[in-house]
Amino acid sequence: MASDAQGSRLISCLGYEDAGAAVDWLVRAFGFKEHAVYRDEAGKVVHAELTFGNGMIMIGPDGGGEFGKMVMTLPERAGGRCTQTIYVIVEDVDQHFARASAAGAETVIAPRGESYGGRSYSVRDPEGHAWSFGSYDPWAQPANG
């Protein structure tokens, strides 16, 4: 059984047309770190695990197999809408936004203060996935209820 020190027990999975390019871009633009990258005989990324702090995402090519029949992970195939979004806690929202913008992230919501605390922003990556980054940390807040 994994402990919290080893990482999050919730891992989001995203599909990309070009998973290799996505790995490179997510590392450069958002500061993810490569945990593991698996390639086929031709060198194409078939599965990648990227970390940010103790969180992780898994990415790979969209579609195919039983899993591909169950989900639609490319915004392009869903009329530009996302089937999920990811919120990542960052220390310096404005600095992180500048890094993402410099790498070509499409701004959806510029950095702003939130009524529930902290600052956040939202962008799309080159394949249209929605990402939100912010300083609000729900783990640091008392539980409601």
C-alpha positions as CSV (number, residue, x, y, z in Angstrom):
1,M,0.0,0.0,0.0
2,A,1.4,3.4,-1.0
3,S,1.9,6.0,1.7
4,D,1.4,9.7,1.2
5,A,5.2,10.2,1.3
6,Q,5.5,8.1,-1.8
7,G,2.9,10.1,-3.8
8,S,-0.7,10.7,-4.4
9,R,-3.0,7.7,-4.7
10,L,-5.1,9.6,-7.3
11,I,-3.4,9.8,-10.8
12,S,-5.1,11.5,-13.7
13,C,-4.6,10.0,-17.2
14,L,-4.6,12.1,-20.4
15,G,-4.4,11.1,-24.0
16,Y,-2.5,12.9,-26.7
17,E,-2.1,12.6,-30.5
18,D,1.6,13.1,-30.0
19,A,2.5,11.8,-26.5
20,G,6.2,12.3,-27.0
21,A,5.7,16.0,-27.9
22,A,3.3,16.3,-24.9
23,V,6.0,14.9,-22.5
24,D,8.5,17.5,-23.7
25,W,6.1,20.4,-23.6
26,L,4.6,19.5,-20.2
27,V,8.1,19.4,-18.7
28,R,9.2,22.7,-20.3
29,A,6.0,24.6,-19.8
30,F,4.6,23.5,-16.5
31,G,7.7,22.0,-14.7
32,F,6.7,18.4,-14.6
33,K,9.5,15.8,-14.2
34,E,9.8,12.6,-16.1
35,H,9.2,9.6,-13.8
36,A,9.1,6.9,-16.5
37,V,8.6,7.0,-20.3
38,Y,7.9,3.8,-22.2
39,R,8.4,3.7,-26.0
40,D,7.6,1.1,-28.7
41,E,10.2,-0.3,-31.1
42,A,9.9,2.7,-33.3
43,G,10.6,5.1,-30.4
44,K,7.0,6.4,-30.1
45,V,5.8,7.1,-26.5
46,V,3.2,4.5,-25.5
47,H,3.0,5.5,-21.8
48,A,4.6,8.2,-19.7
49,E,4.4,9.0,-16.0
50,L,5.2,12.7,-15.1
51,T,5.4,14.0,-11.6
52,F,4.8,17.4,-10.0
53,G,5.7,17.4,-6.3
54,N,4.0,14.2,-4.9
55,G,1.4,14.2,-7.7
56,M,1.5,12.3,-10.9
57,I,-0.2,12.2,-14.3
58,M,0.0,9.4,-16.8
59,I,-0.2,10.1,-20.5
60,G,-0.2,8.2,-23.7
61,P,-1.6,8.1,-27.2
62,D,-5.4,8.6,-27.3
63,G,-7.7,5.7,-28.3
64,G,-7.2,2.1,-29.0
65,G,-7.9,-0.9,-26.8
66,E,-10.6,-1.5,-24.3
67,F,-9.7,1.7,-22.4
68,G,-10.0,3.8,-25.5
69,K,-13.6,2.5,-26.0
70,M,-14.5,3.7,-22.6
71,V,-13.1,7.3,-22.6
72,M,-12.6,10.2,-24.9
73,T,-9.4,12.0,-23.8
74,L,-8.7,14.4,-26.7
75,P,-10.6,17.7,-26.5
76,E,-10.5,17.9,-30.3
77,R,-12.6,14.8,-30.6
78,A,-15.1,16.2,-28.0
79,G,-15.8,19.4,-29.8
80,G,-13.1,21.3,-28.1
81,R,-14.4,20.5,-24.6
82,C,-12.4,18.7,-22.0
83,T,-13.5,15.6,-20.2
84,Q,-11.6,16.6,-17.1
85,T,-9.4,19.4,-15.8
86,I,-6.4,19.3,-13.6
87,Y,-5.6,21.7,-10.7
88,V,-2.0,21.9,-9.6
89,I,-0.8,23.8,-6.5
90,V,2.1,26.1,-7.2
91,E,4.1,28.4,-5.0
92,D,4.2,31.4,-7.3
93,V,1.2,31.7,-9.6
94,D,2.5,34.7,-11.6
95,Q,5.9,33.2,-12.2
96,H,4.4,29.9,-13.2
97,F,2.0,31.6,-15.6
98,A,4.9,33.5,-17.2
99,R,6.7,30.2,-17.8
100,A,3.6,28.5,-19.3
101,S,2.8,31.5,-21.4
102,A,6.4,31.7,-22.7
103,A,6.1,28.0,-23.8
104,G,2.9,28.8,-25.7
105,A,0.1,27.9,-23.3
106,E,-3.2,29.4,-24.4
107,T,-4.6,31.7,-21.7
108,V,-8.2,30.9,-20.7
109,I,-8.2,32.8,-17.4
110,A,-5.3,35.1,-16.5
111,P,-4.0,35.1,-13.0
112,R,-6.6,36.4,-10.5
113,G,-7.6,36.2,-6.9
114,E,-10.2,33.7,-5.9
115,S,-13.1,34.3,-3.5
116,Y,-12.2,31.1,-1.6
117,G,-8.5,32.2,-1.2
118,G,-5.3,32.2,-3.2
119,R,-4.6,33.1,-6.8
120,S,-5.1,30.9,-9.9
121,Y,-5.0,30.8,-13.7
122,S,-6.2,28.5,-16.4
123,V,-4.7,27.6,-19.7
124,R,-4.9,25.1,-22.5
125,D,-1.9,23.0,-23.7
126,P,-1.1,22.6,-27.4
127,E,-3.6,19.7,-27.8
128,G,-6.4,21.6,-26.0
129,H,-6.3,20.0,-22.5
130,A,-7.4,22.5,-19.8
131,W,-5.1,23.1,-16.8
132,S,-5.5,25.2,-13.7
133,F,-2.7,26.3,-11.4
134,G,-3.1,28.1,-8.2
135,S,-1.8,28.9,-4.7
136,Y,-4.9,27.8,-2.9
137,D,-4.2,24.5,-1.1
138,P,-7.3,22.7,0.1
139,W,-5.2,20.3,2.2
140,A,-4.1,23.3,4.3
141,Q,-7.7,24.4,5.0
142,P,-9.9,22.9,7.7
143,A,-12.5,20.5,6.3
144,N,-16.0,21.9,5.9
145,G,-18.8,19.7,7.3
